Amino acid sequence: MEQNQREKFDPVRTFLMMQPDRRGKLITGIAMSVCLFLYLMTVMGFAATPVVAVVAVLCFVGMVYAAYASLKKESMIIYLTSGLFLALGIIAHLTLLSVQSGRFARQLSPMLESMWNYDLLTAMAWEDGSWSGGYLLIMGLISRLEVFPTLYAIKLVNLVFIAASAVAVQRLYLLTGERKPLGSVLVMGISVLAMTVLLNNGAWAHCDAIFAAFSLWGLYFLLSAHPLAGCIFWGLAVGFKLQAAFLFPLLIPLFMERKVSIRHLLVGFAAFIALHIPMLLDGQSLLSILARYNEQILTVAYEGAGLTDNVPNIFGLMNIASVREFSGMGLFFGLFVALILAVAMVRRGPLETRTWLRCAILLAFGLPMILPQMNVRVFYLAFLLALADAKDIRGIAVAAVIETVSLMGYMAGLFGATVIPLIPLSIVTFIFTLYLIISVFSGKNEAVNGQP
């Protein structure tokens, strides 16, 4: 009797064990968002720049909405823990907001100062360097800021797309195979809190999350039977970074299975061109715009970067090699291998959704293994794709290996610390790539829409 009375008069436990309805989830999300805002404005001292707190809370709201929408019959403690986990990811990035990298001091800050001396259209069509059209749009707008710190602006833009990438990872996780709501929230939080993601934004001020977000959402829409939206997002992705094209071989089997059409591909190309409208208005030709990507490759090749920038791949096994000769060979060899992989996907027949995702992981991780002049951030997209497939021991192990390999490159490129020498690490990653190929193409294909 006493035990029943204690349980009856235990309001905290009762609250934590209750299963909130839709209104309860909404109130919980709003309460956590308000608490986060107050924490940022008081404890973290962003009172002088409230825009930081506002942007951070909006990112949190987007992730919490996606998390709570996936959770159904869970107790209140699960909702509170999930919200706290996602809030910690946001706070972790904000603690690095003031860290000024050498890249920002040497490249970004002088570039923004130079853009300030010109009108906005000229800034967005910047010809000094080989910047992609999408990044120039953002940098041109940031160059107009007079009071707000430009370093903060760059990192906040990246934070918005980190949140968008996290939601895309969660959607892909739920799209493939058995639905695991708690697992989807976990991979969402990891995609924000992962060490390489934190270093990419906080320590380096790179915006790899932008092209990754468009690539992930494009893949999600393509796999969920929205080819028009998928091609648009992929067109925007490659408009920010050429590395997004690593997933483009998937378009061949998608086209052969009638999941995309020429019309969809043309719309995707139009989205790519839309990001370069300022360049066209500035008088630059379409050919010169397309040649900017070739300029990026040549700039790296002839500025002494070498065949690999701390990336463990086949070129990491070469101590002495001619950059001018092997760069061209490696590029065309990579295209050849990409086409072979695309043909193998076609030959394997109709693919289930999870197999599509694993093919995307193979392309995002495998192609850098044979491409020259790759930088240490090249596995950013591959890791996020692997998180979306981390539903079992095999998927978790693949994500862990990719993150570890990527982190080794970050340690060498960012901190100059060689944890594992490049040659043995290259051998290990090459063997791991072979494992990905075998696991994707040797397994028995599951039924798709009732077909074998």
MIVEXVEX-208136 format. One line per field, with one value per residue (C-alpha): y, z, x. Coordinates in nm, 2 decimals. Example, Ala and Ser with C-alpha at 12.3 -4.5 7.8 and 13.67 -1.06 7.14 Angstrom:
residues 2
yy [-0.45 -0.11] .
zz [0.78 0.71] .
xx [1.23 1.37] .
end
This chain:
residues 452
yy [0.00 0.24 0.16 0.24 0.57 0.66 0.60 0.80 1.10 1.09 1.38 1.39 1.02 1.05 1.34 1.17 0.85 1.01 0.98 1.33 1.39 1.63 1.93 1.80 1.76 2.11 2.26 2.05 2.17 2.53 2.51 2.36 2.62 2.90 2.75 2.72 3.08 3.20 2.99 3.14 3.49 3.47 3.20 3.20 3.58 3.64 3.93 4.17 3.96 3.82 3.71 3.43 3.30 3.34 3.15 2.87 2.83 2.81 2.53 2.36 2.40 2.24 1.94 1.90 1.92 1.64 1.43 1.47 1.40 1.06 0.96 0.82 0.63 0.73 0.86 1.23 1.15 1.03 1.36 1.57 1.36 1.39 1.76 1.80 1.59 1.81 2.13 2.01 1.97 2.34 2.46 2.27 2.45 2.79 2.74 2.74 3.04 3.28 3.05 3.22 2.97 3.05 2.99 3.27 3.51 3.43 3.38 3.46 3.79 3.95 3.83 3.98 4.31 4.32 4.24 4.53 4.77 4.66 4.65 4.34 4.20 4.22 4.06 3.77 3.72 3.73 3.63 3.62 3.25 2.95 2.98 2.81 3.02 2.92 3.01 3.34 3.43 3.37 3.54 3.84 3.88 3.84 4.11 4.36 4.32 4.63 4.55 4.18 3.98 3.80 3.51 3.46 3.49 3.22 2.98 3.05 2.98 2.66 2.58 2.62 2.36 2.13 2.12 2.07 1.78 1.63 1.62 1.48 1.20 1.12 1.11 0.88 0.66 0.62 0.57 0.26 -0.06 -0.10 0.23 0.29 0.64 0.64 0.54 0.82 1.08 0.93 0.96 1.31 1.42 1.24 1.41 1.74 1.64 1.43 1.55 1.60 1.81 2.03 2.08 2.15 2.44 2.55 2.52 2.56 2.77 2.56 2.53 2.17 2.13 2.33 2.10 1.80 1.91 1.96 1.62 1.44 1.60 1.53 1.17 1.15 1.30 1.07 0.76 0.87 0.91 1.29 1.30 1.67 1.79 1.55 1.67 2.03 1.97 1.79 2.07 2.32 2.09 2.08 2.45 2.48 2.21 1.98 1.70 1.66 1.50 1.19 1.08 1.15 0.80 0.70 0.89 0.62 0.33 0.57 0.67 0.31 0.22 0.52 0.69 1.00 1.14 1.38 1.65 1.61 1.62 1.94 2.11 2.01 2.17 2.48 2.49 2.48 2.77 2.97 2.99 3.15 3.42 3.70 3.57 3.57 3.92 4.03 3.93 3.60 3.32 2.99 2.82 3.02 2.93 2.56 2.60 2.73 2.37 2.28 2.59 2.45 2.13 2.30 2.54 2.26 2.07 2.35 2.51 2.23 2.06 1.72 1.42 1.39 1.64 1.40 1.18 0.80 0.68 0.51 0.82 0.81 0.51 0.71 0.89 1.04 1.10 1.38 1.58 1.70 1.35 1.16 1.42 1.38 1.01 0.98 1.20 1.00 0.67 0.78 0.86 0.52 0.35 0.55 0.44 0.08 0.11 0.26 -0.02 -0.27 -0.11 -0.14 -0.51 -0.59 -0.50 -0.31 -0.20 -0.17 0.16 0.06 -0.07 0.26 0.43 0.18 0.25 0.62 0.55 0.35 0.63 0.91 0.71 0.50 0.76 0.97 0.65 0.68 1.05 1.28 1.60 1.51 1.72 1.59 1.71 1.48 1.21 1.46 1.35 0.98 0.99 1.15 0.89 0.61 0.74 0.71 0.34 0.28 0.05 -0.27 -0.37 -0.36 -0.01 0.12 -0.02 0.14 0.48 0.44 0.35 0.64 0.89 0.75 0.77 1.12 1.23 1.10 1.33 1.62 1.56 1.58 1.86 2.08 2.01 1.87 1.55 1.22 0.96 0.69 0.72 0.79 0.47 0.21 0.42 0.42 0.04 0.00 0.24 0.07 -0.27 -0.12 0.02 -0.33 -0.45 -0.19 -0.30 -0.67 -0.60 -0.39 -0.61 -0.97 -0.98 -1.11 -0.83 -0.81 -0.78 -0.44 -0.36 -0.73 -0.81 -1.03] .
zz [0.00 0.09 -0.23 -0.43 -0.25 -0.31 -0.68 -0.68 -0.52 -0.74 -0.99 -1.13 -1.23 -1.35 -1.57 -1.72 -1.79 -1.95 -2.33 -2.47 -2.75 -3.04 -2.82 -2.55 -2.80 -2.92 -2.57 -2.49 -2.80 -2.74 -2.38 -2.48 -2.75 -2.50 -2.25 -2.52 -2.62 -2.26 -2.20 -2.51 -2.42 -2.06 -1.99 -2.32 -2.35 -2.69 -2.56 -2.78 -3.09 -3.04 -3.40 -3.31 -3.05 -3.29 -3.57 -3.34 -3.19 -3.54 -3.63 -3.30 -3.38 -3.72 -3.58 -3.28 -3.51 -3.72 -3.42 -3.24 -3.56 -3.59 -3.22 -3.16 -2.84 -2.63 -2.28 -2.20 -2.08 -2.43 -2.58 -2.32 -2.37 -2.75 -2.73 -2.49 -2.72 -3.02 -2.81 -2.71 -3.07 -3.14 -2.83 -2.92 -3.25 -3.09 -2.85 -3.16 -3.31 -3.23 -3.34 -3.63 -3.86 -4.08 -4.38 -4.27 -4.20 -4.53 -4.78 -4.67 -4.48 -4.76 -5.02 -4.83 -4.78 -5.16 -5.24 -5.02 -5.26 -5.55 -5.60 -5.50 -5.86 -5.91 -5.58 -5.66 -6.00 -5.85 -6.10 -5.87 -5.80 -5.89 -5.65 -5.74 -5.81 -5.50 -5.26 -5.43 -5.38 -5.00 -4.98 -5.18 -4.93 -4.63 -4.77 -4.73 -4.35 -4.17 -3.80 -3.77 -3.77 -4.10 -3.93 -3.73 -4.05 -4.23 -3.94 -3.89 -4.25 -4.22 -3.90 -4.08 -4.34 -4.07 -3.92 -4.27 -4.33 -3.99 -4.08 -4.42 -4.26 -4.03 -4.33 -4.52 -4.21 -4.18 -4.55 -4.58 -4.42 -4.08 -3.91 -3.59 -3.46 -3.17 -3.40 -3.64 -3.36 -3.25 -3.60 -3.64 -3.32 -3.42 -3.76 -3.57 -3.29 -3.49 -3.45 -3.82 -3.85 -3.56 -3.69 -4.05 -3.93 -3.60 -3.66 -4.04 -4.13 -4.43 -4.57 -4.68 -4.51 -4.78 -5.07 -4.84 -4.74 -5.10 -5.19 -4.91 -4.97 -5.34 -5.28 -5.04 -5.29 -5.57 -5.35 -5.23 -5.59 -5.62 -5.91 -6.00 -5.66 -5.63 -5.96 -5.85 -5.52 -5.70 -5.95 -5.65 -5.48 -5.77 -5.80 -5.46 -5.49 -5.77 -5.52 -5.53 -5.87 -5.69 -5.67 -6.03 -6.15 -5.97 -6.23 -6.49 -6.32 -6.20 -6.57 -6.68 -6.41 -6.53 -6.20 -6.37 -6.72 -6.95 -6.83 -6.47 -6.56 -6.76 -6.47 -6.25 -6.49 -6.49 -6.11 -6.15 -6.39 -6.16 -5.91 -6.17 -6.29 -6.14 -6.35 -6.67 -6.59 -6.54 -6.89 -6.83 -7.08 -7.00 -7.12 -6.87 -6.59 -6.67 -6.70 -6.34 -6.22 -6.45 -6.31 -5.96 -6.06 -6.24 -5.96 -5.71 -5.96 -6.03 -5.69 -5.52 -5.34 -5.46 -5.57 -5.23 -4.95 -4.65 -4.80 -4.77 -5.12 -5.40 -5.46 -5.09 -5.18 -5.42 -5.25 -5.58 -5.88 -6.13 -6.05 -6.40 -6.55 -6.28 -6.22 -6.57 -6.56 -6.22 -6.32 -6.63 -6.45 -6.18 -6.45 -6.60 -6.27 -6.20 -6.53 -6.45 -6.11 -6.27 -6.53 -6.24 -6.07 -6.39 -6.44 -6.08 -6.17 -5.97 -5.64 -5.30 -5.12 -4.88 -5.17 -5.34 -5.02 -5.00 -5.36 -5.27 -4.98 -5.21 -5.47 -5.21 -5.03 -5.31 -5.59 -5.37 -5.34 -5.70 -5.77 -5.75 -5.55 -5.29 -4.97 -4.61 -4.61 -4.90 -4.68 -4.53 -4.75 -4.73 -4.35 -4.34 -4.59 -4.38 -4.07 -4.27 -4.31 -3.95 -3.86 -3.78 -3.68 -4.04 -4.10 -3.77 -3.84 -4.19 -4.04 -3.77 -4.02 -4.25 -3.96 -3.83 -4.16 -4.21 -3.87 -3.93 -4.23 -4.02 -3.76 -4.02 -4.23 -3.95 -3.66 -3.84 -3.62 -3.80 -3.59 -3.86 -4.14 -4.48 -4.66 -4.41 -4.37 -4.75 -4.77 -4.50 -4.67 -5.01 -4.86 -4.69 -5.03 -5.18 -4.90 -4.98 -5.34 -5.25 -4.99 -5.24 -5.55 -5.41 -5.19 -5.30 -5.41 -5.21 -5.37 -5.49 -5.52 -5.53 -5.80 -5.75] .
xx [0.00 0.28 0.46 0.15 0.12 0.48 0.43 0.12 0.29 0.60 0.53 0.88 0.88 0.52 0.62 0.93 0.74 0.43 0.39 0.32 0.07 0.13 0.06 0.29 0.57 0.51 0.52 0.84 1.01 0.92 1.04 1.37 1.42 1.36 1.60 1.87 1.82 1.84 2.15 2.32 2.23 2.34 2.60 2.77 2.77 2.61 2.41 2.62 2.54 2.19 2.18 2.41 2.17 1.87 2.04 2.15 1.80 1.65 1.89 1.80 1.43 1.47 1.65 1.41 1.11 1.25 1.34 1.01 0.82 0.99 0.94 0.60 0.51 0.81 0.83 0.90 1.25 1.34 1.22 1.41 1.72 1.70 1.66 1.95 2.17 2.09 2.14 2.49 2.58 2.48 2.66 2.98 3.00 2.93 3.22 3.45 3.29 3.57 3.85 4.03 4.20 4.50 4.28 4.05 4.34 4.53 4.25 3.89 3.95 4.16 3.90 3.61 3.80 3.86 3.50 3.39 3.56 3.33 2.96 2.76 2.73 3.11 3.17 2.94 3.12 3.46 3.73 4.03 4.07 3.86 3.57 3.24 2.94 2.74 3.02 3.07 2.70 2.74 3.08 2.95 2.66 2.89 3.12 2.84 2.84 2.97 2.93 2.87 3.19 3.25 3.41 3.09 2.88 3.08 3.05 2.68 2.60 2.79 2.60 2.26 2.37 2.52 2.17 2.02 2.26 2.17 1.80 1.88 2.09 1.80 1.55 1.78 1.82 1.44 1.40 1.62 1.50 1.35 1.24 1.43 1.33 1.57 1.86 1.76 1.79 2.12 2.28 2.14 2.32 2.64 2.64 2.66 2.89 3.14 3.50 3.56 3.24 3.34 3.69 3.57 3.35 3.51 3.88 3.90 3.59 3.52 3.17 3.17 2.84 2.67 2.74 2.69 2.35 2.24 2.39 2.21 1.88 1.91 1.98 1.68 1.44 1.58 1.53 1.18 1.05 1.09 1.34 1.28 1.36 1.65 1.82 1.76 1.94 2.23 2.26 2.29 2.54 2.78 2.73 2.90 3.16 3.28 3.31 2.93 2.98 3.11 2.75 2.66 2.74 2.42 2.22 2.31 2.13 1.86 1.80 1.80 1.54 1.33 1.36 1.50 1.46 1.64 1.39 1.50 1.87 1.82 1.64 1.93 2.17 1.95 1.98 2.36 2.35 2.12 2.40 2.62 2.38 2.60 2.89 2.68 2.55 2.91 2.99 3.16 3.08 2.92 3.24 3.45 3.21 3.24 3.62 3.64 3.64 3.92 4.10 4.06 4.22 4.51 4.57 4.62 4.83 5.08 5.10 5.30 5.02 5.13 4.93 4.76 4.71 4.74 4.47 4.54 4.48 4.67 4.88 4.97 5.18 5.39 5.68 5.81 5.58 5.53 5.22 5.18 5.17 4.99 4.72 4.57 4.61 4.45 4.15 4.06 4.12 3.88 3.62 3.67 3.62 3.31 3.15 3.24 3.07 2.76 2.74 2.78 2.48 2.28 2.38 2.28 1.92 1.66 1.82 1.65 1.68 1.95 2.17 2.14 2.26 2.56 2.65 2.65 2.89 3.11 3.13 3.19 3.46 3.60 3.66 3.90 4.10 4.20 4.17 4.48 4.50 4.24 4.24 4.18 3.82 3.73 3.55 3.31 3.01 3.11 3.09 2.75 2.62 2.77 2.58 2.26 2.33 2.45 2.16 2.36 2.72 2.83 2.70 2.83 3.18 3.18 3.09 3.35 3.63 3.55 3.55 3.88 4.05 3.91 4.03 4.38 4.39 4.26 4.53 4.80 4.66 4.53 4.77 5.07 5.05 5.11 4.92 4.95 5.20 5.04 5.17 5.03 4.71 4.67 4.71 4.44 4.19 4.25 4.17 3.86 3.75 3.78 3.56 3.30 3.30 3.26 2.99 2.78 2.81 2.85 2.55 2.21 1.98 1.66 1.32 1.22 0.85 0.77 1.03 1.34] .
end
